[in-house]
C-alpha cells in the first residue's frame, strides 16, 4: 500500500491474468488462446494498415469493423460497439449500466447479480466502479440457477458458456431472465466469449455466432447486451479486439462512457484486423470445429483415467482427479512443461481449467496426466 494511492485504489483486488512465461518453453493451455493462427488475409490487412496512416488518429466510431460485424451477425451497425478487447467493453458496460441510478432509480443502489463461480473480472469491475453486488451460487452440478435471477436487482451478468466451468445454457432458458429484469429497466449482459464453441461450432453464414447466442433476440429485448471477443475463436488475442451487440440505446451508453474515458481506444491495426477477420468467418468456423473435435476426443480419454470432467461447450475443459489436489496437479503439470489454470478457492480448489490446444499438444497433456496419476509409464 502506498500513501499516494487514493481510497479507491487501496481497496481494489486486481484481476490476475494467466501466466505468460518468458523463461522457458511451455505448452500453454492456461489462457484459452486459439491454438491455430489467423488466416493470411488478416495478417495482410494489419500489415497494410501499418503505413503512413499511423501518424493519424484512428476512426473513433470504428465504422469499418462495425459494418463488417453487423453484416456477419445480421444486425445494424448502430447495434455494434467495438472496444479494445472484450474486457474493456465489459468495463465500459459496468460503468454504464450498473450501480447507482441503474434503471433510472436514484433512490438506492440495487445489487448487481452474477454467479459465485464465473469470470473473475466481474467482482474486480464492481470494485472499480463501487458497484454493490451479490453472487448467486451455482448448483451442485455447477450450472447457473436461472430461477435465482428472477428477483429485483441492479442488473445481471454471466457468461454463456460459463467460465471456468464451460457449461452452456440454452438461449430460450435465458430469455425469461431478460424479461423479468426488463420490468425494472435493468440490463442483462450475456458474455459470449466462448459461444462459438458450443454445439458443432459457429452457425453457417452467421460470422462467429454460436448456436445458443442471444444476438438474434437483442431486437426484442432492448435491455439485453451480448459481449464478444476475437481472442478465442478468431485467434487474435494479441490484437485486443472485442465488441458488443445490443439495442441502440445500450450502444449509445457505451459510447458515452468511452468518450468520457478515451475516444480512440481501438487503433488502426486492430480495426483493420477485425474487418478482415469478419470477411473470413468461414476460416474461423473451421478452426472452431477443429477445437471442438479435439475437445470431444480428449474428454472421454480423461474420464478413462479417472478424471471428473464437466460437460464443456467452450474451448477449454474443467477437470479434477479424486486422488490429487488441484494444486498438486497444477504443479506437476508445470514441472512437465504444461501450463493450465488453477484457482485455489472454495468448491473449485481441486479443479483445473485446461485450454484445448492442438491434437499434438493435447496428446502431450494426456501423457503427462497419466504419468502424474500413476497410470502412465
DRENMAR-322979 format. One record per residue (C-alpha): residue in three letters; chain; x, y, z. Coordinates in Angstrom, 2 decimals. Each point is the difference from the previous one (the first is absolute). Example, Ala and Ser with C-alpha at 12.3 -4.5 7.8 and 13.67 -1.06 7.14 Angstrom:
 rest kette      c1      c2      c3
  ALA     A   12.30   -4.50    7.80
  SER     A    1.37    3.44   -0.66
//
This chain:
 rest kette      c1      c2      c3
  UNK     A    0.00    0.00    0.00
  UNK     A    1.20    3.49   -0.82
  UNK     A   -0.97    3.25    1.65
  UNK     A   -0.26    1.46   -3.50
  UNK     A   -2.92   -2.27   -0.91
  UNK     A   -3.55    1.19    0.48
  UNK     A   -2.56   -2.10    1.87
  UNK     A   -1.39   -1.48   -3.22
  UNK     A    3.38   -1.41   -1.01
  UNK     A    0.80   -1.24    3.51
  UNK     A   -3.12   -2.15    0.19
  UNK     A    0.34   -1.54   -3.47
  UNK     A    0.71   -3.72   -0.36
  UNK     A    1.34   -0.10   -3.59
  UNK     A   -0.60   -2.78   -2.47
  UNK     A    2.87   -2.46   -0.42
  UNK     A    0.45   -1.12   -3.63
  UNK     A    1.33   -3.37   -1.04
  UNK     A    3.76   -0.40   -0.03
  UNK     A    1.87    1.09   -3.14
  UNK     A    3.40   -1.66    0.48
  UNK     A    3.26    1.42   -1.32
  UNK     A    2.62   -2.18    1.64
  UNK     A   -0.68   -3.36   -1.68
  UNK     A   -2.18   -1.59   -2.63
  UNK     A   -3.32   -1.34    1.21
  UNK     A   -3.05   -1.56   -1.58
  UNK     A   -2.41    2.81    0.81
  UNK     A   -3.41   -1.34    0.96
  UNK     A   -0.71    2.68    2.59
  UNK     A   -1.51    3.05   -1.73
  UNK     A   -2.50   -1.41   -2.52
  UNK     A    1.88    1.30   -3.00
  UNK     A   -0.81   -1.56   -3.35
  UNK     A    2.67   -2.56   -0.97
  UNK     A   -0.36    0.82   -3.70
  UNK     A    1.23    3.19   -1.74
  UNK     A   -2.21    2.59   -1.69
  UNK     A   -0.23   -0.23   -3.80
  UNK     A    2.55    1.85   -2.19
  UNK     A   -2.62    2.56   -1.03
  UNK     A   -0.24    1.33    3.54
  UNK     A    3.76    0.31    0.32
  UNK     A    0.17    1.78   -3.36
  UNK     A   -2.75    2.45    0.97
  UNK     A    1.87    0.88    3.19
  UNK     A    3.26    0.38   -1.94
  UNK     A   -1.66    2.37   -2.48
  UNK     A   -1.41    2.07    2.88
  UNK     A    3.50    0.40    1.44
  UNK     A    0.95    2.75   -2.43
  UNK     A    0.08    3.78   -0.13
  UNK     A   -3.51    0.11    1.43
  UNK     A    1.38   -0.82    3.43
  UNK     A    0.83    3.68    0.43
  UNK     A   -3.77    0.65    0.09
  UNK     A   -2.46   -0.93    2.71
  UNK     A   -2.23   -2.99   -0.78
  UNK     A   -3.69    0.37   -0.78
  UNK     A   -1.60    0.53    3.44
  UNK     A   -3.28   -1.49   -1.20
  UNK     A    1.68   -3.23   -1.23
  UNK     A   -2.32    0.07   -2.98
  UNK     A    1.92   -2.51   -2.18
  UNK     A    0.01   -2.83    2.57
  UNK     A   -3.55    0.83    1.11
  UNK     A   -1.24   -0.34   -3.58
  UNK     A    1.82   -3.31   -0.38
  UNK     A   -1.33   -1.36    3.32
  UNK     A   -3.54    1.17   -0.74
  UNK     A    0.02   -1.75   -3.38
  UNK     A    1.23   -3.30    1.42
  UNK     A   -2.29    0.00    3.04
  UNK     A   -3.14    1.21   -1.76
  UNK     A   -0.41    3.22    1.99
  UNK     A    0.20    3.72   -0.73
  UNK     A    3.29    1.93    0.45
  UNK     A   -1.69    2.13    2.65
  UNK     A   -0.41   -3.14    2.10
  UNK     A    3.77   -0.64    0.12
  UNK     A    2.61    1.42    2.35
  UNK     A    3.70   -0.82   -0.50
  UNK     A    2.58    0.16    2.77
  UNK     A    3.58   -0.79    0.87
  UNK     A   -0.73   -3.60    0.92
  UNK     A   -3.20   -1.27    1.57
  UNK     A    1.43    0.81    3.44
  UNK     A   -0.10    3.69   -0.84
  UNK     A   -3.52   -0.37   -1.39
  UNK     A   -1.04   -1.65    3.27
  UNK     A    1.65    2.76    2.04
  UNK     A   -1.96    2.63   -1.94
  UNK     A   -3.20   -2.03    0.42
  UNK     A    0.42   -0.18    3.78
  UNK     A    0.50    3.77    0.08
  UNK     A   -3.00    0.67   -2.25
  UNK     A   -2.70   -2.34    1.27
  UNK     A    0.66   -1.11    3.58
  UNK     A    0.25    1.73    3.37
  UNK     A   -1.66    3.17    1.25
  UNK     A   -2.91    1.07   -2.16
  UNK     A   -0.23   -3.31   -1.88
  UNK     A   -3.38   -0.17   -1.71
  UNK     A   -0.53    3.71    0.60
  UNK     A   -0.49   -0.48    3.77
  UNK     A    2.19    2.41    1.98
  UNK     A   -1.52   -0.87    3.37
  UNK     A    2.29   -2.93    0.71
  UNK     A    2.78   -2.18   -1.30
  UNK     A   -1.49   -3.40   -0.88
  UNK     A    2.21   -3.07   -0.10
  UNK     A    1.55   -1.22   -3.22
  UNK     A   -0.37   -3.79   -0.35
  UNK     A    2.47   -2.51   -1.46
  UNK     A    1.06   -3.60    0.78
  UNK     A    2.34   -0.78    2.86
  UNK     A    2.14   -2.07   -2.35
  UNK     A    0.42    2.00   -3.19
  UNK     A    2.34    2.39   -1.76
  UNK     A    2.16    1.40    2.79
  UNK     A    0.17    3.45   -1.58
  UNK     A   -3.65    0.70    0.92
  UNK     A    0.65    0.73    3.71
  UNK     A    3.07    2.03   -1.00
  UNK     A   -2.08    2.28   -2.23
  UNK     A   -2.63    0.27    2.72
  UNK     A    2.70    1.11    2.42
  UNK     A    1.45    2.48   -2.48
  UNK     A   -3.34    1.71   -0.56
  UNK     A   -1.29   -0.35    3.61
  UNK     A   -2.86   -2.25   -1.10
  UNK     A   -1.53   -2.13    2.77
  UNK     A   -0.58   -3.56   -1.13
  UNK     A   -1.27   -3.39    1.09
  UNK     A    1.34   -3.29   -1.26
  UNK     A   -2.49   -2.79   -0.69
  UNK     A    1.34   -3.50    0.76
  UNK     A    0.18   -2.46   -2.85
  UNK     A   -1.97   -3.20    0.51
  UNK     A    1.65   -3.19    1.24
  UNK     A    0.57   -0.90   -3.67
  UNK     A    1.74    3.36   -0.59
  UNK     A   -2.81    1.35   -2.19
  UNK     A   -1.43    3.52    0.24
  UNK     A   -3.26    0.02    1.96
  UNK     A   -2.01    2.36   -2.18
  UNK     A   -2.98    0.03    2.37
  UNK     A    2.15    1.93    2.48
  UNK     A    0.23    2.88   -2.47
  UNK     A   -3.77    0.55   -0.04
  UNK     A    0.33    2.58    2.81
  UNK     A    0.27    3.75    0.30
  UNK     A    3.60    0.98   -0.69
  UNK     A    2.38    2.57   -1.33
  UNK     A    0.59   -2.08   -3.13
  UNK     A    1.31   -3.42   -0.96
  UNK     A    3.15   -1.24   -1.70
  UNK     A    1.33   -3.47   -0.72
  UNK     A    1.90   -1.78   -2.77
  UNK     A   -1.62   -2.56   -2.27
  UNK     A    1.74   -2.45   -0.06
  UNK     A    1.03    0.75    3.55
  UNK     A    3.65    0.34    0.91
  UNK     A    1.89   -1.81    1.39
  UNK     A   -2.51   -2.88   -0.02
  UNK     A   -0.70   -0.01   -3.75
  UNK     A   -3.67   -0.90    0.53
  UNK     A   -2.47    1.67   -2.38
  UNK     A   -3.65    0.96    0.31
  UNK     A   -2.61   -0.05   -2.74
  UNK     A   -0.90    3.43   -1.34
  UNK     A   -3.69   -0.57    0.74
  UNK     A    0.87   -0.69    3.64
  UNK     A    1.64    3.42    0.37
  UNK     A   -2.71    2.11   -1.67
  UNK     A   -2.41   -0.12    3.00
  UNK     A    2.73    1.59    2.14
  UNK     A    0.25    2.85   -2.49
  UNK     A   -3.77    0.40    0.08
  UNK     A   -0.08    0.08    3.80
  UNK     A    2.82    2.52    0.27
  UNK     A   -1.67    2.21   -2.61
  UNK     A   -2.86    0.67    2.45
  UNK     A    2.31    2.31    1.94
  UNK     A    2.04    1.16   -3.01
  UNK     A    2.99   -2.10    1.07
  UNK     A    2.64   -1.12   -2.46
  UNK     A    1.04   -3.62   -0.49
  UNK     A    3.39   -0.62   -1.59
  UNK     A    0.75   -3.39   -1.52
  UNK     A    3.74   -0.40   -0.46
  UNK     A    0.40   -2.20   -3.09
  UNK     A    3.79   -0.22   -0.04
  UNK     A   -0.16   -3.77   -0.57
  UNK     A   -3.35   -0.24   -1.77
  UNK     A    1.39   -1.10   -3.37
  UNK     A    1.25   -3.27    1.53
  UNK     A   -3.45   -1.18    1.03
  UNK     A   -1.67   -2.79   -1.93
  UNK     A    1.70   -0.71   -3.31
  UNK     A    1.49    3.49   -0.36
  UNK     A   -1.04    3.38   -1.48
  UNK     A   -3.24    0.08   -1.95
  UNK     A    0.49    0.00   -3.81
  UNK     A   -0.10    3.52   -1.44
  UNK     A   -0.18    1.59    3.46
  UNK     A    3.57    1.13    0.60
  UNK     A    1.22   -1.44    3.27
  UNK     A   -3.52   -0.31    1.41
  UNK     A   -0.54   -3.06    2.18
  UNK     A   -3.09   -2.19    0.04
  UNK     A   -1.18    1.36    3.38
  UNK     A    0.86    3.65   -0.63
  UNK     A   -2.41    2.65    1.24
  UNK     A    0.90    2.37   -2.87
  UNK     A   -3.14   -0.86   -2.04
  UNK     A   -2.16    1.01    2.98
  UNK     A    1.54    3.39    0.73
  UNK     A   -2.61    1.83   -2.12
  UNK     A   -2.84   -1.47    2.04
  UNK     A    1.78    0.54    3.33
  UNK     A    1.36    3.56    0.10
  UNK     A    1.49   -0.57    3.48
  UNK     A    2.26   -2.84   -1.16
  UNK     A    3.61    0.48   -1.10
  UNK     A    2.28   -2.73   -1.35
  UNK     A    3.78    0.34    0.25
  UNK     A    2.48   -1.71   -2.34
  UNK     A    3.73   -0.36   -0.46
  UNK     A    2.28   -0.77   -2.92
  UNK     A    2.59   -1.47    2.38
  UNK     A   -1.48   -3.52    0.01
  UNK     A   -1.70   -1.07   -3.22
  UNK     A    1.78    2.55   -2.20
  UNK     A    3.57   -0.71    1.18
  UNK     A    0.62    3.70    0.69
  UNK     A    0.75    0.10    3.75
  UNK     A    3.11    2.08   -0.73
  UNK     A   -1.98    2.63   -1.88
  UNK     A   -2.41    0.79    2.90
  UNK     A   -3.32    0.27   -1.79
  UNK     A   -3.51   -0.47    1.33
  UNK     A   -3.49    1.25   -0.62
  UNK     A   -3.53    0.17    1.35
  UNK     A   -3.36   -0.38   -1.74
  UNK     A   -3.24    1.40    1.35
  UNK     A   -2.73    2.59   -0.24
  UNK     A    1.12    3.37   -1.36
  UNK     A   -0.60    1.69    3.36
  UNK     A    2.35   -2.45    1.74
  UNK     A    2.65    0.63   -2.64
  UNK     A   -0.39    3.74    0.50
  UNK     A    0.58   -0.52    3.73
  UNK     A    3.26   -1.81   -0.71
  UNK     A    1.06    2.79   -2.34
  UNK     A   -0.65    2.61    2.71
  UNK     A    2.31   -1.84    2.38
  UNK     A    2.65   -0.55   -2.67
  UNK     A   -0.02    3.65   -1.04
  UNK     A    0.33    1.05    3.65
  UNK     A    3.01   -2.27    0.43
  UNK     A    1.86   -0.43   -3.32
  UNK     A   -1.66    0.83   -3.29
  UNK     A    2.65   -1.88   -2.03
  UNK     A    0.26   -3.41    1.72
  UNK     A    0.18   -2.19   -3.12
  UNK     A    3.08    0.64   -2.13
  UNK     A    0.28   -0.11   -3.79
  UNK     A    1.62   -3.45   -0.04
  UNK     A   -2.72   -1.54    2.15
  UNK     A   -2.77    1.56   -2.07
  UNK     A    1.51   -1.41   -3.18
  UNK     A    0.49   -3.41    1.60
  UNK     A   -3.57   -0.19    1.28
  UNK     A   -1.47    0.85   -3.40
  UNK     A    2.20   -2.57   -1.74
  UNK     A   -0.86   -2.67    2.56
  UNK     A   -3.71    0.54   -0.58
  UNK     A    0.59   -0.37   -3.74
  UNK     A    1.53   -3.44    0.56
  UNK     A   -2.48   -1.38    2.51
  UNK     A    0.03   -3.35   -1.82
  UNK     A    3.63   -0.50    1.03
  UNK     A   -0.83    0.57    3.63
  UNK     A   -3.02   -2.25   -0.13
  UNK     A    2.28   -2.77   -1.22
  UNK     A    2.61    0.56    2.73
  UNK     A   -2.79    0.04    2.61
  UNK     A   -1.18   -3.36   -1.26
  UNK     A    3.57   -1.33    0.29
  UNK     A    0.18    1.18    3.61
  UNK     A   -3.38   -1.58    0.74
  UNK     A    1.09   -3.31   -1.56
  UNK     A    3.15   -0.04    2.14
  UNK     A   -2.01    0.86    3.12
  UNK     A   -2.45   -2.84   -0.65
  UNK     A    2.86   -2.43   -0.58
  UNK     A    1.84    0.96    3.20
  UNK     A   -2.91   -0.02    2.46
  UNK     A   -0.74   -3.75   -0.11
  UNK     A    3.72   -0.79    0.16
  UNK     A    0.31    2.04    3.19
  UNK     A   -3.03   -1.72    1.47
  UNK     A    1.63   -3.35   -0.70
  UNK     A    2.91    1.21    2.15
  UNK     A   -2.33    0.74    2.91
  UNK     A   -0.43    3.74   -0.51
  UNK     A   -3.30    1.71    0.61
  UNK     A   -0.62    2.24   -3.01
  UNK     A   -2.89    2.46   -0.12
  UNK     A   -1.93    0.12   -3.29
  UNK     A    1.64    2.73   -2.05
  UNK     A   -1.36    2.24   -2.74
  UNK     A    3.14    2.15   -0.02
  UNK     A    3.59   -0.22   -1.23
  UNK     A    1.09   -1.33    3.38
  UNK     A   -0.88   -2.78    2.41
  UNK     A   -0.41    0.12    3.78
  UNK     A    1.36   -3.09    1.70
  UNK     A    0.95   -1.53    3.33
  UNK     A    1.46   -3.30    1.19
  UNK     A   -1.25   -1.74    3.17
  UNK     A    3.51   -0.93    1.12
  UNK     A    1.81    3.30   -0.64
  UNK     A   -0.54    3.53    1.20
  UNK     A   -0.32    2.73   -2.57
  UNK     A    3.17    1.65    1.28
  UNK     A    1.96   -3.25   -0.26
  UNK     A   -1.23   -0.68   -3.55
  UNK     A    0.76    3.57   -1.06
  UNK     A    3.55   -0.18    1.39
  UNK     A    0.69   -3.43   -1.48
  UNK     A   -1.17    1.07   -3.46
  UNK     A    2.04    3.19    0.15
  UNK     A    3.07   -2.03    0.94
  UNK     A   -0.57   -1.98   -3.20
  UNK     A   -0.23    3.19   -2.10
  UNK     A   -3.79    0.27   -0.20
  UNK     A   -1.83    3.09    1.26
  UNK     A   -3.66   -0.21    1.06
  UNK     A   -2.14    2.29    2.20
  UNK     A   -0.71   -0.60    3.69
  UNK     A   -2.03    2.01    2.52
  UNK     A    0.68   -0.91    3.61
  UNK     A   -3.40    0.89    1.37
  UNK     A   -3.23   -1.59    1.17
  UNK     A   -1.71   -2.73   -1.96
  UNK     A    2.39    0.25   -2.93
  UNK     A    3.26   -0.29    1.92
  UNK     A    0.58   -3.52   -1.34
  UNK     A   -0.97    0.80   -3.58
  UNK     A    2.23    1.02   -2.89
  UNK     A   -1.06    1.89   -3.10
  UNK     A    1.77   -1.41   -3.03
  UNK     A   -0.11    1.90   -3.29
  UNK     A   -0.36   -2.12   -3.11
  UNK     A    3.21    0.04   -2.01
  UNK     A    0.95   -1.79   -3.19
  UNK     A   -0.42   -3.77   -0.09
  UNK     A    3.75   -0.41    0.53
  UNK     A   -0.03    2.33    3.02
  UNK     A   -2.98   -1.80    1.52
  UNK     A    1.70   -3.36   -0.51
  UNK     A    2.99    1.29    2.00
  UNK     A   -2.39    1.26    2.68
  UNK     A   -1.71   -3.41    0.16
  UNK     A    3.35   -1.76    0.26
  UNK     A    1.05    2.28    2.86
  UNK     A   -3.33   -0.47    1.77
  UNK     A    0.42   -3.78   -0.17
  UNK     A    3.48    0.25    1.47
  UNK     A   -1.19    2.21    2.85
  UNK     A   -2.93   -2.25    0.90
  UNK     A    2.18   -3.10   -0.13
  UNK     A   -1.57   -1.55   -3.08
  UNK     A    2.71    0.89   -2.48
  UNK     A    3.39   -1.58   -0.46
//
